[in-house]
Amino acid sequence: MDFYDFSARNMNGKEVKMEEYKGKVTLVVNTASKCGLTPQLEGLENLYKEYKDRGFEILGFPCNQFAHQDPGTNKEISQFCLLNYGVTFTMFEKIDVNGEGAHPLYKFLKEEAKGALGNAIKWNFTKFLIDREGKVIKRYAPVVTPDKIKEDIEKLL
């Protein structure tokens, strides 16, 4: 199994195969609308705008597992991200990232790049950087801001 073997539903309910991102550098991040780290959405959008024409994608996965900081519907989350942060990168339907109900993509990502204290996602805005061949290169803690990832992205582009 690799990154390209998975799929997820986008905010419009369409099943998206990760193989659509073959040949692109991809950043996968679990997001939340009511978190102290939510302003990272602006930084993520800036990264996306800066690098999308060079083959870079960001995939956002809302999650309500951490202090219930994303309780809204998929439509509410999508509108919030667009209206407050101008998000144009692909957002997917809300998922679980931990536990038995964790999305298969996240089960894979956590196995490929374990965190400092094991493989569970610790909080919102954990990020995974994937190279053009679908290999998980690095996992970033929630407090690592998008601008701190630029150098790693540039190496892969």
Rosetta constraint file for C-alpha pairs under 8 A:
AtomPair CA 1 CA 5 HARMONIC 6.11 0.50
AtomPair CA 2 CA 6 HARMONIC 7.72 0.50
AtomPair CA 2 CA 108 HARMONIC 7.93 0.50
AtomPair CA 2 CA 134 HARMONIC 6.60 0.50
AtomPair CA 2 CA 135 HARMONIC 7.30 0.50
AtomPair CA 3 CA 18 HARMONIC 6.61 0.50
AtomPair CA 3 CA 19 HARMONIC 7.71 0.50
AtomPair CA 3 CA 105 HARMONIC 7.40 0.50
AtomPair CA 3 CA 108 HARMONIC 7.72 0.50
AtomPair CA 3 CA 109 HARMONIC 7.97 0.50
AtomPair CA 3 CA 134 HARMONIC 5.33 0.50
AtomPair CA 3 CA 135 HARMONIC 7.04 0.50
AtomPair CA 3 CA 136 HARMONIC 7.83 0.50
AtomPair CA 4 CA 17 HARMONIC 7.13 0.50
AtomPair CA 4 CA 18 HARMONIC 4.74 0.50
AtomPair CA 4 CA 19 HARMONIC 4.36 0.50
AtomPair CA 4 CA 20 HARMONIC 7.92 0.50
AtomPair CA 4 CA 21 HARMONIC 7.73 0.50
AtomPair CA 4 CA 22 HARMONIC 7.16 0.50
AtomPair CA 4 CA 134 HARMONIC 6.43 0.50
AtomPair CA 5 CA 17 HARMONIC 7.53 0.50
AtomPair CA 5 CA 18 HARMONIC 6.76 0.50
AtomPair CA 5 CA 19 HARMONIC 6.91 0.50
AtomPair CA 6 CA 17 HARMONIC 6.10 0.50
AtomPair CA 6 CA 18 HARMONIC 5.65 0.50
AtomPair CA 6 CA 19 HARMONIC 7.75 0.50
AtomPair CA 6 CA 104 HARMONIC 7.40 0.50
AtomPair CA 6 CA 105 HARMONIC 5.97 0.50
AtomPair CA 7 CA 15 HARMONIC 6.49 0.50
AtomPair CA 7 CA 16 HARMONIC 5.32 0.50
AtomPair CA 7 CA 17 HARMONIC 4.16 0.50
AtomPair CA 7 CA 18 HARMONIC 5.41 0.50
AtomPair CA 7 CA 105 HARMONIC 7.46 0.50
AtomPair CA 8 CA 15 HARMONIC 5.49 0.50
AtomPair CA 8 CA 16 HARMONIC 5.41 0.50
AtomPair CA 8 CA 17 HARMONIC 6.70 0.50
AtomPair CA 8 CA 18 HARMONIC 7.82 0.50
AtomPair CA 8 CA 92 HARMONIC 7.01 0.50
AtomPair CA 8 CA 93 HARMONIC 7.82 0.50
AtomPair CA 9 CA 13 HARMONIC 5.17 0.50
AtomPair CA 9 CA 14 HARMONIC 5.14 0.50
AtomPair CA 9 CA 15 HARMONIC 4.31 0.50
AtomPair CA 9 CA 16 HARMONIC 5.81 0.50
AtomPair CA 9 CA 92 HARMONIC 5.75 0.50
AtomPair CA 9 CA 93 HARMONIC 5.82 0.50
AtomPair CA 10 CA 14 HARMONIC 5.45 0.50
AtomPair CA 10 CA 15 HARMONIC 6.48 0.50
AtomPair CA 10 CA 16 HARMONIC 6.63 0.50
AtomPair CA 10 CA 90 HARMONIC 7.26 0.50
AtomPair CA 10 CA 91 HARMONIC 5.99 0.50
AtomPair CA 10 CA 92 HARMONIC 3.80 0.50
AtomPair CA 10 CA 93 HARMONIC 5.41 0.50
AtomPair CA 11 CA 74 HARMONIC 6.26 0.50
AtomPair CA 11 CA 75 HARMONIC 7.13 0.50
AtomPair CA 11 CA 78 HARMONIC 6.93 0.50
AtomPair CA 11 CA 91 HARMONIC 5.98 0.50
AtomPair CA 11 CA 92 HARMONIC 4.86 0.50
AtomPair CA 11 CA 93 HARMONIC 4.99 0.50
AtomPair CA 13 CA 93 HARMONIC 7.25 0.50
AtomPair CA 16 CA 20 HARMONIC 7.49 0.50
AtomPair CA 18 CA 22 HARMONIC 7.44 0.50
AtomPair CA 21 CA 25 HARMONIC 7.92 0.50
AtomPair CA 21 CA 26 HARMONIC 7.41 0.50
AtomPair CA 21 CA 57 HARMONIC 7.62 0.50
AtomPair CA 22 CA 132 HARMONIC 6.24 0.50
AtomPair CA 22 CA 133 HARMONIC 6.67 0.50
AtomPair CA 22 CA 134 HARMONIC 6.91 0.50
AtomPair CA 23 CA 55 HARMONIC 7.48 0.50
AtomPair CA 23 CA 131 HARMONIC 7.93 0.50
AtomPair CA 23 CA 132 HARMONIC 4.28 0.50
AtomPair CA 23 CA 133 HARMONIC 6.17 0.50
AtomPair CA 23 CA 134 HARMONIC 7.94 0.50
AtomPair CA 24 CA 55 HARMONIC 4.88 0.50
AtomPair CA 24 CA 56 HARMONIC 5.52 0.50
AtomPair CA 24 CA 57 HARMONIC 6.80 0.50
AtomPair CA 24 CA 131 HARMONIC 6.85 0.50
AtomPair CA 24 CA 132 HARMONIC 4.60 0.50
AtomPair CA 24 CA 133 HARMONIC 7.85 0.50
AtomPair CA 25 CA 55 HARMONIC 6.26 0.50
AtomPair CA 25 CA 56 HARMONIC 4.82 0.50
AtomPair CA 25 CA 57 HARMONIC 6.30 0.50
AtomPair CA 25 CA 129 HARMONIC 7.41 0.50
AtomPair CA 25 CA 130 HARMONIC 5.76 0.50
AtomPair CA 25 CA 131 HARMONIC 4.73 0.50
AtomPair CA 25 CA 132 HARMONIC 4.95 0.50
AtomPair CA 25 CA 153 HARMONIC 7.33 0.50
AtomPair CA 25 CA 156 HARMONIC 6.72 0.50
AtomPair CA 25 CA 157 HARMONIC 6.65 0.50
AtomPair CA 26 CA 56 HARMONIC 5.79 0.50
AtomPair CA 26 CA 57 HARMONIC 4.73 0.50
AtomPair CA 26 CA 58 HARMONIC 5.66 0.50
AtomPair CA 26 CA 59 HARMONIC 7.33 0.50
AtomPair CA 26 CA 129 HARMONIC 5.89 0.50
AtomPair CA 26 CA 130 HARMONIC 5.03 0.50
AtomPair CA 26 CA 131 HARMONIC 6.55 0.50
AtomPair CA 26 CA 132 HARMONIC 7.64 0.50
AtomPair CA 27 CA 56 HARMONIC 7.98 0.50
AtomPair CA 27 CA 57 HARMONIC 6.31 0.50
AtomPair CA 27 CA 58 HARMONIC 4.74 0.50
AtomPair CA 27 CA 59 HARMONIC 6.23 0.50
AtomPair CA 27 CA 127 HARMONIC 6.59 0.50
AtomPair CA 27 CA 128 HARMONIC 5.56 0.50
AtomPair CA 27 CA 129 HARMONIC 4.62 0.50
AtomPair CA 27 CA 130 HARMONIC 6.21 0.50
AtomPair CA 28 CA 58 HARMONIC 5.91 0.50
AtomPair CA 28 CA 59 HARMONIC 4.83 0.50
AtomPair CA 28 CA 60 HARMONIC 6.12 0.50
AtomPair CA 28 CA 61 HARMONIC 7.59 0.50
AtomPair CA 28 CA 127 HARMONIC 5.61 0.50
AtomPair CA 28 CA 128 HARMONIC 5.11 0.50
AtomPair CA 28 CA 129 HARMONIC 6.60 0.50
AtomPair CA 28 CA 130 HARMONIC 7.91 0.50
AtomPair CA 29 CA 58 HARMONIC 7.62 0.50
AtomPair CA 29 CA 59 HARMONIC 6.37 0.50
AtomPair CA 29 CA 60 HARMONIC 5.15 0.50
AtomPair CA 29 CA 61 HARMONIC 6.10 0.50
AtomPair CA 29 CA 125 HARMONIC 5.60 0.50
AtomPair CA 29 CA 126 HARMONIC 5.70 0.50
AtomPair CA 29 CA 127 HARMONIC 4.48 0.50
AtomPair CA 29 CA 128 HARMONIC 6.49 0.50
AtomPair CA 30 CA 60 HARMONIC 5.88 0.50
AtomPair CA 30 CA 61 HARMONIC 4.58 0.50
AtomPair CA 30 CA 62 HARMONIC 5.47 0.50
AtomPair CA 30 CA 63 HARMONIC 6.16 0.50
AtomPair CA 30 CA 97 HARMONIC 7.79 0.50
AtomPair CA 30 CA 124 HARMONIC 5.69 0.50
AtomPair CA 30 CA 125 HARMONIC 5.06 0.50
AtomPair CA 30 CA 126 HARMONIC 6.02 0.50
AtomPair CA 30 CA 127 HARMONIC 7.06 0.50
AtomPair CA 31 CA 38 HARMONIC 7.32 0.50
AtomPair CA 31 CA 60 HARMONIC 6.23 0.50
AtomPair CA 31 CA 61 HARMONIC 5.70 0.50
AtomPair CA 31 CA 62 HARMONIC 4.49 0.50
AtomPair CA 31 CA 63 HARMONIC 6.08 0.50
AtomPair CA 31 CA 124 HARMONIC 5.53 0.50
AtomPair CA 31 CA 125 HARMONIC 5.27 0.50
AtomPair CA 32 CA 38 HARMONIC 6.21 0.50
AtomPair CA 32 CA 62 HARMONIC 5.50 0.50
AtomPair CA 32 CA 63 HARMONIC 6.04 0.50
AtomPair CA 32 CA 64 HARMONIC 6.94 0.50
AtomPair CA 32 CA 69 HARMONIC 5.74 0.50
AtomPair CA 32 CA 70 HARMONIC 4.94 0.50
AtomPair CA 32 CA 124 HARMONIC 6.19 0.50
AtomPair CA 32 CA 125 HARMONIC 7.58 0.50
AtomPair CA 33 CA 38 HARMONIC 5.80 0.50
AtomPair CA 33 CA 62 HARMONIC 7.98 0.50
AtomPair CA 33 CA 69 HARMONIC 6.31 0.50
AtomPair CA 33 CA 70 HARMONIC 5.26 0.50
AtomPair CA 33 CA 77 HARMONIC 6.82 0.50
AtomPair CA 33 CA 80 HARMONIC 7.29 0.50
AtomPair CA 33 CA 81 HARMONIC 7.50 0.50
AtomPair CA 34 CA 38 HARMONIC 6.48 0.50
AtomPair CA 34 CA 69 HARMONIC 4.78 0.50
AtomPair CA 34 CA 70 HARMONIC 6.04 0.50
AtomPair CA 35 CA 69 HARMONIC 5.74 0.50
AtomPair CA 35 CA 124 HARMONIC 7.57 0.50
AtomPair CA 37 CA 124 HARMONIC 7.49 0.50
AtomPair CA 37 CA 125 HARMONIC 7.15 0.50
AtomPair CA 37 CA 142 HARMONIC 7.75 0.50
AtomPair CA 37 CA 143 HARMONIC 7.49 0.50
AtomPair CA 39 CA 43 HARMONIC 7.32 0.50
AtomPair CA 39 CA 85 HARMONIC 7.82 0.50
AtomPair CA 40 CA 44 HARMONIC 6.06 0.50
AtomPair CA 40 CA 125 HARMONIC 7.90 0.50
AtomPair CA 40 CA 145 HARMONIC 6.54 0.50
AtomPair CA 40 CA 146 HARMONIC 6.83 0.50
AtomPair CA 41 CA 45 HARMONIC 6.09 0.50
AtomPair CA 41 CA 81 HARMONIC 7.52 0.50
AtomPair CA 41 CA 85 HARMONIC 6.22 0.50
AtomPair CA 41 CA 87 HARMONIC 7.16 0.50
AtomPair CA 42 CA 46 HARMONIC 6.23 0.50
AtomPair CA 42 CA 85 HARMONIC 5.29 0.50
AtomPair CA 42 CA 86 HARMONIC 7.48 0.50
AtomPair CA 42 CA 87 HARMONIC 7.47 0.50
AtomPair CA 43 CA 47 HARMONIC 6.25 0.50
AtomPair CA 43 CA 145 HARMONIC 7.36 0.50
AtomPair CA 43 CA 146 HARMONIC 5.47 0.50
AtomPair CA 43 CA 147 HARMONIC 6.74 0.50
AtomPair CA 44 CA 48 HARMONIC 6.18 0.50
AtomPair CA 44 CA 58 HARMONIC 7.69 0.50
AtomPair CA 44 CA 146 HARMONIC 5.65 0.50
AtomPair CA 45 CA 49 HARMONIC 6.14 0.50
AtomPair CA 45 CA 85 HARMONIC 7.62 0.50
AtomPair CA 45 CA 86 HARMONIC 7.29 0.50
AtomPair CA 45 CA 87 HARMONIC 5.69 0.50
AtomPair CA 45 CA 88 HARMONIC 6.96 0.50
AtomPair CA 45 CA 89 HARMONIC 6.87 0.50
AtomPair CA 46 CA 50 HARMONIC 6.12 0.50
AtomPair CA 47 CA 51 HARMONIC 6.15 0.50
AtomPair CA 47 CA 146 HARMONIC 7.01 0.50
AtomPair CA 47 CA 147 HARMONIC 7.40 0.50
AtomPair CA 47 CA 150 HARMONIC 7.55 0.50
AtomPair CA 48 CA 52 HARMONIC 5.32 0.50
AtomPair CA 48 CA 56 HARMONIC 6.86 0.50
AtomPair CA 48 CA 57 HARMONIC 6.54 0.50
AtomPair CA 48 CA 58 HARMONIC 6.55 0.50
AtomPair CA 48 CA 89 HARMONIC 6.75 0.50
AtomPair CA 49 CA 53 HARMONIC 7.88 0.50
AtomPair CA 51 CA 55 HARMONIC 6.82 0.50
AtomPair CA 51 CA 56 HARMONIC 5.48 0.50
AtomPair CA 52 CA 56 HARMONIC 4.51 0.50
AtomPair CA 52 CA 57 HARMONIC 6.11 0.50
AtomPair CA 54 CA 157 HARMONIC 6.76 0.50
AtomPair CA 55 CA 157 HARMONIC 6.97 0.50
AtomPair CA 56 CA 157 HARMONIC 7.53 0.50
AtomPair CA 57 CA 89 HARMONIC 7.09 0.50
AtomPair CA 58 CA 89 HARMONIC 5.74 0.50
AtomPair CA 58 CA 90 HARMONIC 6.52 0.50
AtomPair CA 59 CA 89 HARMONIC 6.64 0.50
AtomPair CA 59 CA 90 HARMONIC 5.21 0.50
AtomPair CA 59 CA 91 HARMONIC 5.90 0.50
AtomPair CA 59 CA 92 HARMONIC 7.27 0.50
AtomPair CA 60 CA 89 HARMONIC 7.55 0.50
AtomPair CA 60 CA 90 HARMONIC 6.24 0.50
AtomPair CA 60 CA 91 HARMONIC 4.56 0.50
AtomPair CA 60 CA 92 HARMONIC 6.03 0.50
AtomPair CA 61 CA 91 HARMONIC 6.10 0.50
AtomPair CA 61 CA 92 HARMONIC 5.22 0.50
AtomPair CA 61 CA 93 HARMONIC 6.59 0.50
AtomPair CA 61 CA 94 HARMONIC 6.04 0.50
AtomPair CA 61 CA 95 HARMONIC 6.65 0.50
AtomPair CA 62 CA 70 HARMONIC 6.93 0.50
AtomPair CA 62 CA 77 HARMONIC 7.77 0.50
AtomPair CA 62 CA 91 HARMONIC 7.70 0.50
AtomPair CA 62 CA 92 HARMONIC 7.04 0.50
AtomPair CA 62 CA 93 HARMONIC 6.70 0.50
AtomPair CA 62 CA 94 HARMONIC 4.57 0.50
AtomPair CA 62 CA 95 HARMONIC 6.34 0.50
AtomPair CA 63 CA 69 HARMONIC 7.89 0.50
AtomPair CA 63 CA 70 HARMONIC 6.17 0.50
AtomPair CA 63 CA 94 HARMONIC 5.38 0.50
AtomPair CA 63 CA 95 HARMONIC 5.35 0.50
AtomPair CA 63 CA 96 HARMONIC 5.81 0.50
AtomPair CA 63 CA 97 HARMONIC 7.08 0.50
AtomPair CA 63 CA 124 HARMONIC 7.46 0.50
AtomPair CA 64 CA 68 HARMONIC 4.80 0.50
AtomPair CA 64 CA 69 HARMONIC 5.58 0.50
AtomPair CA 64 CA 70 HARMONIC 4.62 0.50
AtomPair CA 64 CA 71 HARMONIC 5.97 0.50
AtomPair CA 64 CA 94 HARMONIC 7.54 0.50
AtomPair CA 64 CA 95 HARMONIC 7.70 0.50
AtomPair CA 64 CA 96 HARMONIC 7.27 0.50
AtomPair CA 65 CA 69 HARMONIC 7.60 0.50
AtomPair CA 65 CA 96 HARMONIC 6.57 0.50
AtomPair CA 65 CA 97 HARMONIC 7.70 0.50
AtomPair CA 65 CA 98 HARMONIC 7.85 0.50
AtomPair CA 66 CA 123 HARMONIC 6.07 0.50
AtomPair CA 66 CA 124 HARMONIC 6.76 0.50
AtomPair CA 70 CA 77 HARMONIC 7.54 0.50
AtomPair CA 72 CA 76 HARMONIC 5.59 0.50
AtomPair CA 72 CA 77 HARMONIC 5.95 0.50
AtomPair CA 73 CA 77 HARMONIC 6.16 0.50
AtomPair CA 74 CA 78 HARMONIC 6.05 0.50
AtomPair CA 74 CA 93 HARMONIC 5.82 0.50
AtomPair CA 74 CA 94 HARMONIC 6.36 0.50
AtomPair CA 75 CA 79 HARMONIC 6.16 0.50
AtomPair CA 76 CA 80 HARMONIC 6.05 0.50
AtomPair CA 77 CA 81 HARMONIC 6.19 0.50
AtomPair CA 78 CA 82 HARMONIC 6.27 0.50
AtomPair CA 78 CA 91 HARMONIC 7.26 0.50
AtomPair CA 79 CA 83 HARMONIC 5.86 0.50
AtomPair CA 80 CA 84 HARMONIC 5.72 0.50
AtomPair CA 80 CA 85 HARMONIC 7.71 0.50
AtomPair CA 81 CA 85 HARMONIC 5.39 0.50
AtomPair CA 81 CA 86 HARMONIC 6.40 0.50
AtomPair CA 81 CA 87 HARMONIC 5.51 0.50
AtomPair CA 82 CA 86 HARMONIC 4.30 0.50
AtomPair CA 82 CA 87 HARMONIC 4.74 0.50
AtomPair CA 82 CA 88 HARMONIC 7.05 0.50
AtomPair CA 83 CA 87 HARMONIC 7.93 0.50
AtomPair CA 95 CA 102 HARMONIC 7.15 0.50
AtomPair CA 95 CA 103 HARMONIC 6.35 0.50
AtomPair CA 96 CA 101 HARMONIC 6.14 0.50
AtomPair CA 96 CA 102 HARMONIC 4.61 0.50
AtomPair CA 96 CA 103 HARMONIC 5.94 0.50
AtomPair CA 97 CA 101 HARMONIC 7.74 0.50
AtomPair CA 97 CA 102 HARMONIC 4.54 0.50
AtomPair CA 97 CA 103 HARMONIC 5.96 0.50
AtomPair CA 97 CA 106 HARMONIC 5.64 0.50
AtomPair CA 97 CA 107 HARMONIC 7.40 0.50
AtomPair CA 97 CA 121 HARMONIC 6.79 0.50
AtomPair CA 98 CA 102 HARMONIC 4.82 0.50
AtomPair CA 98 CA 103 HARMONIC 7.99 0.50
AtomPair CA 98 CA 106 HARMONIC 7.83 0.50
AtomPair CA 98 CA 107 HARMONIC 7.78 0.50
AtomPair CA 98 CA 120 HARMONIC 6.26 0.50
AtomPair CA 98 CA 121 HARMONIC 6.49 0.50
AtomPair CA 102 CA 106 HARMONIC 6.55 0.50
AtomPair CA 102 CA 107 HARMONIC 6.50 0.50
AtomPair CA 103 CA 107 HARMONIC 6.44 0.50
AtomPair CA 104 CA 108 HARMONIC 6.28 0.50
AtomPair CA 105 CA 109 HARMONIC 6.21 0.50
AtomPair CA 106 CA 110 HARMONIC 5.98 0.50
AtomPair CA 107 CA 111 HARMONIC 6.40 0.50
AtomPair CA 108 CA 112 HARMONIC 6.23 0.50
AtomPair CA 109 CA 113 HARMONIC 6.15 0.50
AtomPair CA 109 CA 128 HARMONIC 7.33 0.50
AtomPair CA 109 CA 136 HARMONIC 7.14 0.50
AtomPair CA 110 CA 114 HARMONIC 5.42 0.50
AtomPair CA 110 CA 115 HARMONIC 7.65 0.50
AtomPair CA 110 CA 119 HARMONIC 5.13 0.50
AtomPair CA 110 CA 120 HARMONIC 6.72 0.50
AtomPair CA 110 CA 121 HARMONIC 7.52 0.50
AtomPair CA 111 CA 119 HARMONIC 6.44 0.50
AtomPair CA 112 CA 136 HARMONIC 6.31 0.50
AtomPair CA 113 CA 119 HARMONIC 7.40 0.50
AtomPair CA 113 CA 128 HARMONIC 7.87 0.50
AtomPair CA 113 CA 136 HARMONIC 6.78 0.50
AtomPair CA 113 CA 137 HARMONIC 7.61 0.50
AtomPair CA 113 CA 138 HARMONIC 6.35 0.50
AtomPair CA 113 CA 139 HARMONIC 5.80 0.50
AtomPair CA 114 CA 118 HARMONIC 5.68 0.50
AtomPair CA 114 CA 119 HARMONIC 4.36 0.50
AtomPair CA 114 CA 120 HARMONIC 7.70 0.50
AtomPair CA 114 CA 139 HARMONIC 7.35 0.50
AtomPair CA 115 CA 119 HARMONIC 5.17 0.50
AtomPair CA 115 CA 120 HARMONIC 7.12 0.50
AtomPair CA 115 CA 121 HARMONIC 7.53 0.50
AtomPair CA 115 CA 139 HARMONIC 6.97 0.50
AtomPair CA 115 CA 141 HARMONIC 7.78 0.50
AtomPair CA 121 CA 126 HARMONIC 6.84 0.50
AtomPair CA 122 CA 126 HARMONIC 7.62 0.50
AtomPair CA 122 CA 142 HARMONIC 7.98 0.50
AtomPair CA 123 CA 142 HARMONIC 6.33 0.50
AtomPair CA 124 CA 142 HARMONIC 6.13 0.50
AtomPair CA 125 CA 141 HARMONIC 7.49 0.50
AtomPair CA 125 CA 142 HARMONIC 4.59 0.50
AtomPair CA 125 CA 143 HARMONIC 7.62 0.50
AtomPair CA 126 CA 139 HARMONIC 7.30 0.50
AtomPair CA 126 CA 140 HARMONIC 5.82 0.50
AtomPair CA 126 CA 141 HARMONIC 5.18 0.50
AtomPair CA 126 CA 142 HARMONIC 4.43 0.50
AtomPair CA 127 CA 139 HARMONIC 5.67 0.50
AtomPair CA 127 CA 140 HARMONIC 4.97 0.50
AtomPair CA 127 CA 141 HARMONIC 6.78 0.50
AtomPair CA 127 CA 142 HARMONIC 7.04 0.50
AtomPair CA 128 CA 136 HARMONIC 6.86 0.50
AtomPair CA 128 CA 137 HARMONIC 7.50 0.50
AtomPair CA 128 CA 138 HARMONIC 5.80 0.50
AtomPair CA 128 CA 139 HARMONIC 4.56 0.50
AtomPair CA 128 CA 140 HARMONIC 6.33 0.50
AtomPair CA 129 CA 136 HARMONIC 5.95 0.50
AtomPair CA 129 CA 137 HARMONIC 5.55 0.50
AtomPair CA 129 CA 138 HARMONIC 5.30 0.50
AtomPair CA 129 CA 139 HARMONIC 6.48 0.50
AtomPair CA 129 CA 153 HARMONIC 7.90 0.50
AtomPair CA 130 CA 134 HARMONIC 5.69 0.50
AtomPair CA 130 CA 135 HARMONIC 5.39 0.50
AtomPair CA 130 CA 136 HARMONIC 4.41 0.50
AtomPair CA 130 CA 137 HARMONIC 5.45 0.50
AtomPair CA 130 CA 138 HARMONIC 7.38 0.50
AtomPair CA 131 CA 135 HARMONIC 5.44 0.50
AtomPair CA 131 CA 136 HARMONIC 6.59 0.50
AtomPair CA 131 CA 137 HARMONIC 6.51 0.50
AtomPair CA 131 CA 156 HARMONIC 6.34 0.50
AtomPair CA 132 CA 156 HARMONIC 7.56 0.50
AtomPair CA 140 CA 144 HARMONIC 6.21 0.50
AtomPair CA 144 CA 148 HARMONIC 6.45 0.50
AtomPair CA 144 CA 149 HARMONIC 7.78 0.50
AtomPair CA 145 CA 149 HARMONIC 7.25 0.50
AtomPair CA 146 CA 150 HARMONIC 7.06 0.50
AtomPair CA 149 CA 153 HARMONIC 6.35 0.50
AtomPair CA 150 CA 154 HARMONIC 6.09 0.50
AtomPair CA 151 CA 155 HARMONIC 6.36 0.50
AtomPair CA 152 CA 156 HARMONIC 6.67 0.50
AtomPair CA 153 CA 157 HARMONIC 6.29 0.50
